[in-house]
Amino acid sequence: MIDLDELLQKNLAAIENGAPLETVLAELPPEAQELAPMLRLAAATRSLPNLMMHPDLVRAQRVRVAEAAVHPRIMWPSLPSWLTRSKAVFVMGAGLGLLALVGLAISLIAAGPVSAKSARLADPQGMVEVASSANSGDWHFIQSGEDISQGQRVRTYADSTVSLVFFDGSRTAIGPDSDLTLTTLNGAWGNVLQVQLTQDSGLTTNDVVPLRGSGFFLVNTPAGQASVHGTRFNVNVNPEGQTLFAVTHGSVQVKNSLSEVTLASGQATAVLPGKNLEQPGYQFTLQGPVTSIQSEQWIVDNIAFHVTDQTDILGTYQVGDAVLVEGRILAPGNWVADSINPAAPDAGQKVTFTGVIQEMPGVPGTWQIGGMAVEVNVQTKLGDALKVGTPVEVTAVVLPDGSKMLATDIEPLEEQEKPTATPTFTATPTETVTPSSTPTLTVTVTGTINPTVTGTPATATPTPSQTPTSTVVPKNDSSRCDNRTQQQPEALRLAQRFNVSYDEIMGWFCKGFGFGEIDLAYDLSHSSGMPVSQIFALRSSGLGWGQIKQQLSATGAPGAPGNGNGKGPKK
């Protein structure tokens, strides 16, 4: 990436040494065109005449100096009458003009690059809306590549994601059912980024290029703040308000009004509003069939883990169902689930976890990683520069008898560091992240975090072919409902959210409407008072969702979109 500050200094020096302005401007790369106004100003300033006294004024001053030497007590007379007003005005005007140009240059430098004042909305999937401010109701569906600026608000619906790309390469990936406001968006020359986000709900993954100078990157919740200095981390809030912070590399300080913890590489912590932070734990992901379900302990792939009141369970399960579990290892043998989600029946069995290498006797051998015994053989893929004390991510399988964990991959977390990589959300058909509530936390982050998303997974399926403002009419597709052997978790969530039956939600789904559209239709029905059947009829007639919202707004119905109530999706 080009260092704009260094390039500016280089070109200013070239102009000072006599290089033609046209040549300097022609050699500017496309991503540095914002320097052109400053270079033109520098060239114009250089072409101004030197502020020298008029020759007549110089001679008059010499005479007065000579007289003062002979008659020290004689006061200097006023300017001679032959010094015309026009000459004085010329000298003063030139000085004031130069001061004005210098002031303009200082103001341009202080204002920073124009590109720092906006963020690009990249890779939108599903239905994503933008409003002009946090409290306005003028929502519109975004277009790919649209820019947003300070004060604007972004929200996503079910099955929907989008990324914010800042001018220095930093990114914020916004997951489904999220609500985010760009409270501050600015910058300075030399890739100095200044960002403050207000995250009211949902999941974000912030991938921040190491900050420079006066740069800052803050993520605010209603009662707390995350301060990042060149790192990658994600924040997730479940329906009960529990907030999960997870990192894979670096050092993260998490605090609220009651307590404070520091997370090391591969660790995570959880907290409920108004409660003490839980102790840091290493992270795990477990995938496979459920072999035992008890009130407080489940077993998947021969690994037992605790299920608490704060565990976010999407759907209902019984023995034999395939699940994806994410959680924390608080101590050897003490695995606690943060979330349980459906997994594809043919997804296979796998466990991954993070930890520090404590013992590595050789290959083959039994290594101690994060307090657990892991078998390593010649088939295990080992990353570079592994040694005792290295934080790693382990991918393993549990042997059929459940006696051992055999590692298939052991990779150092440092190798996963990609500060400018695009954060992504793993997708699983027909499942979404449950809308979340807001935490009360303060987080201070230092170091660099690797691109591994943990916590409650964004298991929504983006719908790339769906353009929110298009007029594509959904068609009845009963085949998508054939051979259903278990209930759809997203349909269950929507039924509970809008207090309707599961069969009613699935009825619209079987007619060809996606769960994101169903979510939006019911939300519009609740806010406008129009029956949901009429809203679906408008959609089936060929109207886009933006047109439907405009039509509802034109009716003047209480709470209709566009009446300025600022209501978004129900969270």
Secondary structure, DSSP 8 states (H G I E B T S, - for coil): ---HHHHHHHHHHHHHTT--HHHHHHTS-GGGGGGHHHHHHHHHHHHS------HHHHHHHHHHHHHHHHSTTS------TTS-HHHHHHHHHHHHHHHHHHHHHHHHHHH--GGGGEEEEEEEES-EEEESSTT----EE--TT-EEETT-EEEE-TT-EEEEE-TTS-EEEE-TT-EEEEEEEEEETTTEEEEEEEEEES-EEEE-----TT-EEEEEETTEEEEESS-EEEEEE-TT--EEEE-SSSEEEEE-SS-EEEE-TTEEEEE-TTS-----EEEEEEEEEEEEE-SSEEEETTEEEE--TT-EE-S---TT-EEEEEEEEEETTEEEEEEEEE--TTS--EEEEEEEEEE---SSEEEEETTEEEEE-TTSEE-TT--TT-EEEEEEEE-TTSS-EEEEEEEEGGGG--TTS-------TT-----------EEEEES---S---SS-------TT--TT--------GGGGTT--S--HHHHHHHHHHT--HHHHHHHHHTT--HHHHHHHHHHHHHH---HHHHHHHHHTT--HHHHHHHHHHHT-TT-TTSS----S--
